[in-house]
Amino acid sequence: MIDTHCHLTFPEFAGKVPEVVARAAEHGVGGAITISTTTRDCLAALAVAKAHPNVWCTAGVHPLYSDEGPHEWENLRLVASDPRCVAWGELGLDNHYSEPGAEVQRRVLAEQLGFIESAHEGGGGRPAIDLPVVIHCREAFADLLPILRRTRLDPSRFVFHCFTGTADEARRVLDFGAMISFTGVVTYRNAPEVREAAGLVPIERIMVETDAPYLSPDPHRGVRPCEPWMASVTARRLAEIKGMEWEDFCRAIDENTRRFFGVEA
């Protein structure tokens, strides 16, 4: 299986990526997608991906970094043009924190989505760059879903990562047409609503991630940093929630990852 969302460019992994990737493989996590957060971080993410054959990257601006401009959108195009880049993002809205403010987040999101739409369409002598999109949505479903619906992007090419919403919010995402990805939060005793949501997501719409270095799953909660190998722990808990044999569940999420991102371990 693959950890579909981690941050190997973060300080917690500085100088340690080879051993982190090797440790993941020992636990059956044969690959990882390192997620971009800024138009500078995306360059570092691409460098990590190029240095490790089972690591891929994305290109995007995280909403909590939306005030760290100026945003060099052409850096996103540069990274997204490389075959080691498999998605845009992560991008979206985060209402959990008061800063950056909603106005800044929305402005940068609109600019970023417009850039992605333009990249998808190509033209002007530039080739089209058709990649899926990794969505960050924290306490913002009512705000974000209408924005995404107004784009020209295919809803089935979105994945709502680190889903921590309710079953009703999961239904809204599924009705929109997107995939849903779960982290170690689904294993926490104080997150029954996330397990309820996971239970109703069709198996062909689920993916698994760590969001490392954050959100280590039980029974490793509190361990810092979370590492990609821990995606295997979350995956086994999700298999239990779905009432599936491990081999069948693992085969299904591998197929989802291959279909959505175009990669496999």
C-alpha positions as CSV (number, residue, x, y, z in Angstrom):
1,M,0.0,0.0,0.0
2,I,0.9,3.7,-0.3
3,D,0.8,6.5,2.2
4,T,-1.1,8.9,-0.1
5,H,-0.5,12.0,2.0
6,C,2.6,13.0,4.1
7,H,5.0,15.9,4.4
8,L,8.5,14.6,3.9
9,T,9.9,18.1,3.4
10,F,9.0,19.2,7.0
11,P,11.8,19.7,9.5
12,E,10.9,16.5,11.4
13,F,12.2,14.5,8.4
14,A,15.3,16.6,7.5
15,G,18.1,14.2,6.7
16,K,16.0,11.2,7.5
17,V,13.9,10.5,4.4
18,P,15.9,7.4,3.3
19,E,15.5,5.7,6.6
20,V,11.8,6.8,6.9
21,V,11.1,5.3,3.4
22,A,12.9,2.1,4.3
23,R,11.0,1.7,7.6
24,A,7.7,2.2,5.7
25,A,8.6,-0.6,3.3
26,E,9.3,-2.9,6.2
27,H,5.7,-2.4,7.3
28,G,4.2,-3.0,3.8
29,V,3.9,0.7,2.9
30,G,5.9,0.6,-0.3
31,G,5.5,4.2,-1.4
32,A,4.5,7.7,-0.3
33,I,3.2,10.9,-1.8
34,T,4.8,14.0,-0.2
35,I,2.4,16.9,-0.3
36,S,3.3,20.5,-1.1
37,T,2.2,23.4,1.0
38,T,3.7,26.5,-0.8
39,T,5.0,27.5,-4.1
40,R,8.5,27.1,-2.7
41,D,7.9,23.9,-0.7
42,C,6.7,22.3,-4.0
43,L,10.3,22.5,-5.3
44,A,11.6,20.7,-2.3
45,A,8.9,18.1,-2.6
46,L,9.9,17.4,-6.2
47,A,13.5,17.1,-5.2
48,V,12.6,14.5,-2.6
49,A,10.4,12.6,-5.1
50,K,13.2,12.6,-7.7
51,A,15.6,11.2,-5.1
52,H,13.4,8.2,-4.1
53,P,11.8,6.0,-6.7
54,N,8.8,5.2,-4.5
55,V,8.1,8.8,-3.5
56,W,5.9,11.1,-5.5
57,C,4.9,14.7,-4.9
58,T,2.2,17.4,-5.4
59,A,2.1,21.1,-6.2
60,G,-0.1,23.5,-4.3
61,V,-0.6,26.1,-1.6
62,H,-2.1,25.0,1.7
63,P,-4.8,27.4,3.0
64,L,-2.9,27.9,6.2
65,Y,0.1,29.1,4.2
66,S,-2.1,31.4,1.9
67,D,-0.7,34.5,3.5
68,E,2.9,33.6,2.8
69,G,3.1,35.3,-0.6
70,P,4.0,36.3,-3.1
71,H,2.9,33.0,-4.6
72,E,5.0,32.0,-7.6
73,W,2.4,30.1,-9.6
74,E,4.8,29.2,-12.3
75,N,6.7,27.1,-9.7
76,L,3.5,25.0,-9.5
77,R,3.5,24.6,-13.2
78,L,7.1,23.6,-13.3
79,V,6.6,20.9,-10.6
80,A,3.3,19.7,-12.1
81,S,5.0,19.2,-15.5
82,D,7.3,16.7,-14.0
83,P,6.2,13.0,-14.1
84,R,7.1,12.7,-10.4
85,C,4.3,15.1,-9.6
86,V,0.9,13.3,-9.4
87,A,-1.5,15.9,-8.1
88,W,-2.3,19.6,-7.4
89,G,-2.6,20.6,-3.8
90,E,-3.1,20.5,-1.0
91,L,-5.5,23.4,-1.3
92,G,-8.8,24.5,0.2
93,L,-10.2,26.2,3.2
94,D,-9.5,25.9,7.0
95,N,-12.0,27.5,9.4
96,H,-10.5,26.0,12.5
97,Y,-7.9,28.7,12.8
98,S,-8.5,32.4,12.7
99,E,-5.3,33.1,10.8
100,P,-4.9,33.5,7.9
101,G,-8.3,35.2,7.6
102,A,-11.1,33.8,5.5
103,E,-10.7,36.6,3.0
104,V,-7.1,35.8,2.3
105,Q,-7.8,32.1,2.1
106,R,-10.6,32.6,-0.3
107,R,-8.7,34.9,-2.5
108,V,-5.7,32.6,-2.8
109,L,-8.0,29.6,-3.3
110,A,-9.8,31.4,-6.2
111,E,-6.5,32.4,-7.8
112,Q,-5.1,28.8,-7.4
113,L,-8.2,27.1,-8.8
114,G,-8.1,29.5,-11.8
115,F,-4.5,28.7,-12.4
116,I,-5.2,24.9,-12.2
117,E,-8.2,25.3,-14.6
118,S,-5.9,27.1,-17.1
119,A,-3.2,24.5,-16.7
120,H,-5.7,21.7,-17.4
121,E,-6.8,23.4,-20.6
122,G,-3.4,24.2,-21.9
123,G,-3.1,26.5,-24.8
124,G,-0.8,29.4,-25.6
125,G,1.9,26.9,-26.6
126,R,1.8,25.2,-23.3
127,P,0.8,21.5,-22.9
128,A,-2.2,20.7,-20.8
129,I,-1.4,19.4,-17.3
130,D,-4.3,17.2,-16.2
131,L,-3.8,16.1,-12.6
132,P,-6.2,15.3,-9.7
133,V,-6.5,17.7,-6.8
134,V,-5.9,17.1,-3.1
135,I,-8.3,19.1,-0.9
136,H,-7.8,20.4,2.6
137,C,-11.2,21.1,4.2
138,R,-11.4,21.7,7.9
139,E,-14.7,22.8,9.3
140,A,-15.4,24.3,5.9
141,F,-17.6,22.0,4.0
142,A,-20.5,24.5,3.6
143,D,-18.1,27.1,2.3
144,L,-15.8,25.0,0.1
145,L,-18.1,22.6,-1.7
146,P,-20.0,25.4,-3.5
147,I,-16.7,26.9,-4.6
148,L,-15.5,23.6,-6.1
149,R,-18.9,23.0,-7.8
150,R,-18.4,26.3,-9.7
151,T,-15.1,25.2,-11.2
152,R,-14.7,23.4,-14.5
153,L,-12.8,20.6,-12.8
154,D,-14.1,17.0,-12.7
155,P,-15.5,16.3,-9.1
156,S,-14.2,12.7,-9.3
157,R,-10.7,14.1,-9.6
158,F,-10.8,15.6,-6.0
159,V,-9.9,13.8,-2.8
160,F,-10.8,15.3,0.6
161,H,-7.8,14.4,2.6
162,C,-7.7,13.9,6.4
163,F,-11.4,13.6,6.7
164,T,-12.5,14.6,10.2
165,G,-16.1,15.5,9.5
166,T,-19.4,13.9,10.3
167,A,-21.3,11.2,8.4
168,D,-23.6,13.9,7.0
169,E,-20.6,15.8,5.7
170,A,-19.2,12.7,4.2
171,R,-22.5,12.2,2.3
172,R,-22.2,15.7,1.0
173,V,-18.6,15.0,-0.3
174,L,-19.8,11.7,-1.8
175,D,-22.8,13.4,-3.5
176,F,-20.3,16.0,-4.9
177,G,-18.4,13.0,-6.4
178,A,-15.1,13.2,-4.7
179,M,-12.9,10.6,-3.0
180,I,-12.3,10.6,0.8
181,S,-9.1,9.8,2.6
182,F,-8.6,8.9,6.3
183,T,-5.8,9.4,8.7
184,G,-5.0,8.1,12.2
185,V,-7.9,10.2,13.5
186,V,-10.3,7.4,12.5
187,T,-8.6,5.2,15.2
188,Y,-9.0,7.6,18.0
189,R,-11.5,6.7,20.8
190,N,-12.8,10.3,20.8
191,A,-13.6,10.3,17.1
192,P,-16.7,8.0,16.7
193,E,-18.2,10.4,14.1
194,V,-15.2,9.8,11.8
195,R,-15.6,6.1,12.1
196,E,-19.3,6.4,11.3
197,A,-18.3,8.4,8.2
198,A,-15.7,5.8,7.2
199,G,-18.3,3.1,7.5
200,L,-20.6,4.7,4.9
201,V,-18.0,5.6,2.3
202,P,-18.0,3.0,-0.5
203,I,-14.8,1.0,-0.7
204,E,-14.1,2.3,-4.2
205,R,-14.0,5.9,-2.8
206,I,-11.6,5.4,0.1
207,M,-7.9,6.2,0.4
208,V,-5.5,6.0,3.4
209,E,-2.8,8.4,4.6
210,T,-0.9,9.6,7.6
211,D,-0.6,13.3,7.2
212,A,2.9,12.7,8.8
213,P,4.5,14.2,10.8
214,Y,1.1,14.6,12.4
215,L,-1.8,12.4,13.7
216,S,-0.1,9.1,14.7
217,P,-2.8,6.4,15.0
218,D,-3.7,4.5,18.1
219,P,-2.0,2.7,19.7
220,H,0.9,5.0,18.8
221,R,-1.0,8.2,19.5
222,G,1.4,10.8,21.0
223,V,4.4,9.4,19.1
224,R,6.2,12.1,17.3
225,P,6.7,12.3,14.5
226,C,4.1,10.2,12.8
227,E,5.8,8.3,9.9
228,P,4.4,6.8,6.6
229,W,4.7,3.3,8.0
230,M,1.8,4.1,10.3
231,A,-0.5,4.2,7.3
232,S,-0.6,0.4,7.7
233,V,-2.0,0.8,11.2
234,T,-4.8,3.1,10.0
235,A,-5.5,0.8,7.1
236,R,-6.0,-2.2,9.3
237,R,-8.5,-0.3,11.5
238,L,-10.4,0.9,8.4
239,A,-10.6,-2.7,7.1
240,E,-12.2,-3.7,10.5
241,I,-14.6,-0.8,10.2
242,K,-15.6,-1.9,6.7
243,G,-15.9,-5.5,7.8
244,M,-13.4,-6.6,5.1
245,E,-10.6,-9.1,5.1
246,W,-7.2,-7.3,5.2
247,E,-6.1,-8.7,1.8
248,D,-9.3,-7.6,0.1
249,F,-9.2,-4.1,1.7
250,C,-5.6,-3.6,0.8
251,R,-6.2,-4.7,-2.8
252,A,-9.1,-2.2,-3.0
253,I,-7.2,0.8,-1.6
254,D,-4.2,0.0,-3.9
255,E,-6.5,0.1,-6.9
256,N,-8.0,3.4,-5.7
257,T,-4.6,4.9,-5.4
258,R,-3.5,3.6,-8.8
259,R,-6.7,4.9,-10.4
260,F,-6.7,8.3,-8.8
261,F,-3.0,9.2,-8.6
262,G,-1.6,6.9,-11.3
263,V,0.9,5.3,-8.9
264,E,1.4,1.9,-7.2
265,A,3.9,0.5,-4.8
